[in-house]
């Protein structure tokens, strides 16, 4: 079969067939009396094999090795293709993400585009100082183009430096919740990594609105105690009195117990709520007579921030507790509470 017919039937151009021949990939088995290339059935099969392997993304050099090297295994070949394809997809995905974020910034000119690119690169810098400057710049610049919310969220969920995370949360809060910030952060709550879920809760806590609050509430059932505690603290500052039991658990366990006690104090804004919180603390004290002394001490100290008669009666009873440290703490808190009452009654 002559080269023109082979090209027509195989879909491979005559020019490409000549190139295959020049690099030794496929050579016509014979020549006609006039010197034209003549392809045998085996040559045709090899051409189709070449095109099949090209469709998998192999280079011509790899194809030649696959067809001619008896020691070259298909498993090795396919494994190489998979790795190359994954790398290519990752690179293309990263490029697409970068382009989408530039588009979301709605740049007015190429100067704006370059500014967004620079900020996005700075957010991924190995230098914490550079990342912090990028976060602060994106939120405080009145003339520049802000970093898209999606990029801020991604940076927040991966940021381990406390100062940089704080700057990023400030930038996100300045950006507002109208650009999908709460929904994007909520995706972090589904991460298999507890540290990422905790960062998502901490970031949601700075965003106003019911949507952010609802996502934080979802984290109360997280399997990780630190994530649950972070959610409870955030909801406590938003006035969600139903998280009081979780905050009390934190005090007993000694996890952010000072913050938990402060949150309980902030929740005790009315008599009914204050009495419920005090009753919860007293209940844990009553059922924890044989618990570790530090836990009972922390529960006693937490009563100091709870107003009302229930907390006062509890401190009176605890001042006679068999645990001397608890008794002394309760007596001191009672003395301080009485002093505060006297101060308020002075003319």
C-alpha positions in Angstrom: 0.0 0.0 0.0 1.5 3.3 -1.0 1.9 6.3 1.3 -1.1 8.2 0.0 -3.4 5.3 0.6 -2.0 4.7 4.0 -2.5 8.4 4.9 -6.1 8.3 3.7 -7.0 5.1 5.6 -5.1 5.8 8.9 -5.7 9.5 9.2 -2.0 10.1 9.6 -0.7 12.7 7.1 2.0 11.7 4.6 4.2 14.3 6.1 3.9 12.7 9.5 4.5 9.2 8.0 7.7 10.5 6.5 8.7 11.9 9.9 8.1 8.5 11.5 10.4 7.0 9.0 13.1 9.6 9.5 13.2 8.9 13.3 13.0 5.1 12.8 9.6 4.7 14.3 8.0 2.9 11.3 9.7 2.1 8.1 8.0 0.9 5.0 8.8 -2.8 4.4 9.4 -2.3 0.7 9.6 0.0 -2.4 7.9 -0.2 -5.7 9.8 -0.5 -8.9 9.5 3.3 -9.2 11.0 3.8 -5.7 7.7 4.7 -3.9 7.3 3.6 -0.3 5.2 0.5 0.1 3.7 -0.4 3.4 3.0 -4.0 4.4 0.1 -5.0 6.7 2.5 -5.2 9.6 3.5 -1.6 8.9 -0.1 -0.5 9.0 -0.7 -2.3 12.3 2.4 -0.5 13.8 1.1 2.8 12.6 -2.3 2.2 14.3 -0.4 1.2 17.5 1.6 4.4 17.4 -1.5 6.5 17.1 -3.2 4.6 19.9 -0.3 5.3 22.2 -0.1 8.9 21.1 -3.7 9.3 22.2 -2.6 8.4 25.7 -0.2 11.3 25.8 3.1 9.4 25.1 5.9 11.1 23.3 7.2 9.5 20.1 10.4 8.5 21.9 8.3 6.7 24.6 6.3 5.0 21.9 9.4 3.7 20.2 10.6 2.3 23.5 7.3 0.7 24.3 7.1 -1.0 20.9 10.7 -2.1 20.5 12.1 -2.7 24.0 11.0 -6.2 25.1 11.8 -5.3 28.8 9.5 -2.3 28.8 6.4 -3.3 30.7 2.9 -1.8 30.2 2.5 -1.3 33.9 5.6 1.0 33.9 4.3 2.9 30.9 0.8 3.4 32.3 2.2 4.5 35.7 4.3 7.1 34.0 1.3 8.4 32.0 -0.8 8.6 35.2 1.9 10.7 37.0 2.4 13.0 34.1 -1.3 13.5 33.7 -1.8 14.3 37.3 1.0 16.8 37.2 -0.5 18.4 34.2 -4.0 18.5 35.7 -2.6 20.1 38.9 -0.8 22.7 37.0 -3.8 23.5 34.8 -6.1 23.6 37.9 -3.7 26.0 39.6 -3.7 28.2 36.6 -7.5 28.1 36.3 -7.8 29.0 40.0 -5.4 31.9 39.6 -7.3 33.3 36.6 -10.7 32.9 38.3 -9.4 34.9 41.3 -8.0 37.6 39.1 -11.4 37.8 37.3 -13.2 38.0 40.6 -11.1 41.0 41.6 -12.6 42.8 38.5 -9.4 44.5 37.4 -9.8 47.7 35.5 -6.4 47.5 33.7 -3.2 45.5 33.5 -1.8 47.4 36.4 -4.6 46.0 38.6 -4.0 42.5 37.2 -0.3 42.7 38.1 -1.2 43.9 41.6 -3.6 41.0 42.2 -1.0 38.5 40.9 1.6 40.0 43.3 -0.8 39.8 46.3 -1.7 36.2 45.5 1.9 35.2 45.2 2.7 37.0 48.5 0.0 35.1 50.3 1.8 31.9 49.4 5.2 33.2 50.3 7.3 31.1 52.7 7.9 34.3 54.7 5.3 34.9 57.4 6.1 38.7 57.3 5.3 38.7 53.5 2.1 36.9 54.0 1.0 39.3 56.8 1.9 42.3 54.7 -0.2 40.9 51.8 -3.2 40.3 54.1 -3.0 43.8 55.6 -2.5 45.4 52.2 -5.5 43.7 50.7 -7.8 45.0 53.4 -6.4 48.5 54.0 -5.6 49.8 50.5 -8.2 52.3 49.4 -6.9 52.5 45.8 -5.7 49.0 45.1 -7.7 45.9 44.0 -8.6 43.7 47.0 -7.6 40.0 47.1 -10.6 37.8 46.2 -12.4 36.3 49.2 -11.7 32.8 47.9 -8.0 33.4 48.1 -8.3 34.8 51.6 -10.2 31.8 52.7 -7.7 29.3 51.2 -4.9 31.2 52.9 -6.7 31.2 56.2 -7.4 27.5 56.3 -3.7 26.7 55.7 -2.2 29.4 57.8 -0.4 28.2 61.0 1.2 31.5 62.1 -1.0 33.3 64.7 -0.2 36.8 63.6 -0.7 36.1 59.9 -4.0 34.3 60.6 -5.2 37.3 62.6 -4.4 39.6 59.7 -6.2 37.3 57.3 -9.3 37.2 59.5 -9.3 41.0 59.7 -9.0 41.2 55.9 -11.8 38.7 55.5 -14.0 40.6 57.9 -13.3 43.8 56.0 -14.3 42.1 52.8 -17.7 41.3 54.3 -19.9 38.2 54.0 -21.5 39.0 50.7 -18.9 37.3 48.6 -19.5 33.8 49.9 -17.0 33.9 52.7 -19.1 31.9 55.2 -19.9 29.2 52.6 -16.3 28.9 51.6 -15.1 28.6 55.2 -17.8 26.0 55.9 -16.1 23.8 53.3 -13.1 23.8 55.7 -15.4 22.2 58.4 -15.5 19.1 56.2 -11.7 18.8 56.2 -10.3 15.5 57.6 -7.7 17.6 59.5 -8.9 18.9 62.8 -6.5 21.9 62.7 -8.1 23.0 59.5 -11.6 22.7 60.9 -10.6 24.7 64.0 -9.2 27.5 61.8 -12.5 27.5 59.8 -14.4 28.0 63.1 -12.1 30.7 64.2 -12.5 32.5 60.9 -16.3 32.1 60.9 -16.4 33.6 64.3 -15.2 37.0 63.0 -17.9 37.2 60.3 -21.3 38.7 61.2 -24.7 37.3 60.2 -26.9 34.3 60.7 -25.1 32.2 58.1 -21.8 32.3 59.8 -23.4 31.6 63.2 -25.2 28.5 61.7 -21.9 27.1 60.4 -20.2 27.6 63.7 -23.1 25.8 65.4 -22.5 22.8 63.1 -19.0 22.5 64.6 -20.5 21.8 68.0 -20.8 18.2 66.9 -17.3 17.9 65.6 -15.4 14.7 66.7 -12.5 16.8 67.9 -12.8 18.4 71.4 -10.7 21.4 70.5 -12.9 22.2 67.5 -16.1 21.9 69.6 -14.6 24.1 72.2 -13.7 26.7 69.7 -17.2 26.7 68.4 -18.7 27.0 71.8 -16.5 30.0 72.7 -17.5 31.7 69.4 -21.2 31.1 70.0 -20.9 32.2 73.6 -19.7 35.6 72.5 -22.7 35.7 70.3 -25.1 35.2 73.2 -26.0 31.5 72.5 -26.8 30.4 76.1 -27.4 26.8 75.0 -23.6 26.3 74.7 -23.2 26.7 78.5 -22.9 22.9 79.1 -20.0 22.7 76.6 -18.3 25.6 78.2 -18.6 24.0 81.6 -17.1 20.8 80.2 -14.2 22.8 79.0 -13.7 24.2 82.5 -13.8 20.7 84.0 -11.3 19.4 81.4 -9.0 22.4 81.7 -9.3 23.2 78.0 -9.3 27.0 77.5 -11.0 27.1 80.9 -10.3 30.8 81.5 -11.9 31.7 78.1 -14.8 29.4 78.8 -15.4 31.0 82.2 -15.3 34.5 80.6 -17.8 33.3 78.0 -20.1 32.0 80.7 -19.9 35.4 82.5 -20.8 37.2 79.2 -23.8 34.9 78.8 -25.1 35.6 82.3 -26.8 38.9 81.3 -30.1 38.2 83.0 -31.2 36.6 86.2 -32.7 33.4 84.7 -29.7 32.7 82.5 -27.2 33.5 85.3 -29.1 31.1 87.7 -29.1 28.3 85.1 -25.3 28.7 84.5 -24.6 28.8 88.2 -26.8 25.7 88.7 -24.8 23.9 86.0 -21.5 24.7 87.7 -22.9 23.6 91.1 -24.2 20.4 89.6 -20.7 19.5 88.3 -19.2 20.4 91.7 -21.8 18.2 93.5 -21.2 15.2 91.2 -17.4 15.8 91.2 -16.7 15.4 94.9 -14.2 12.7 94.0 -12.9 14.4 90.8 -9.5 15.9 90.6 -9.1 18.9 92.9 -7.9 21.3 90.1 -11.2 20.7 88.2 -13.3 21.6 91.3 -11.1 24.7 91.8 -11.7 25.8 88.3 -15.5 25.4 88.7 -15.4 27.4 91.9 -13.4 30.2 90.2 -15.9 30.2 87.3 -18.7 31.1 89.8 -17.0 34.4 90.5 -18.2 35.8 87.2 -21.8 34.7 87.5 -24.1 37.2 89.3 -27.2 36.2 91.2 -28.3 34.4 94.3 -27.7 30.9 93.1 -24.0 31.6 92.6 -23.7 33.4 95.9 -25.3 30.6 97.8 -23.0 28.1 96.1 -19.9 30.1 97.2 -21.2 30.2 100.8 -21.5 26.5 100.9 -18.1 26.0 99.1 -16.4 28.1 101.7 -16.9 25.1 104.1 -15.8 22.6 101.5 -13.6 19.7 102.8 -11.1 20.6 100.1 -9.1 23.5 101.7 -8.1 25.0 98.4 -11.7 25.1 97.2 -12.9 26.5 100.5 -10.3 29.3 100.5 -11.1 30.2 96.9 -14.8 30.4 97.7 -14.2 32.5 100.8 -12.0 34.9 98.9 -14.6 35.2 96.1 -17.3 35.9 98.6 -15.3 38.6 100.2 -14.6 40.2 96.9 -18.3 39.9 95.9 -19.4 41.6 99.2 -16.8 44.4 98.6 -18.2 45.0 95.1 -21.7 45.2 96.5 -20.6 47.7 99.2 -18.9 49.8 96.5 -22.1 50.0 94.5 -24.1 51.1 97.5 -21.8 54.0 98.4 -23.3 57.5 97.8 
